[in-house]
Amino acid sequence: MYILGLHLNDILDGKNDTFITGYDAHIQVFSRFGHTVYEGDDGWDGTYKGQPADPGVYYYIATFPNGEQKKGTVQVVKNSK
């Protein structure tokens, strides 16, 4: 199974709005400073404390029911529209 880093954008148009959705996985997303910005099972929508996350690269760990972990990065970009 491959999970690629995605670009989340700040316009909720149904395209690239949620990261790692539709997988049976527990997801943790961290800022470059190591702060947890998301932890849950439903995919990350690119927000932090109810507000759009700052543009930048975030680190994630996805843990699957069999114990397998996938790690990587996801980039949040600010859309110019």
Secondary structure, 3 states (H helix, E strand, C coil): CCCCCCEEECCCCCCCCCECCCCCCEEEEECCCCCEEEEECCCECCEECCEECCCEEEEEEEECCCCCEEEEEEEEECCCC
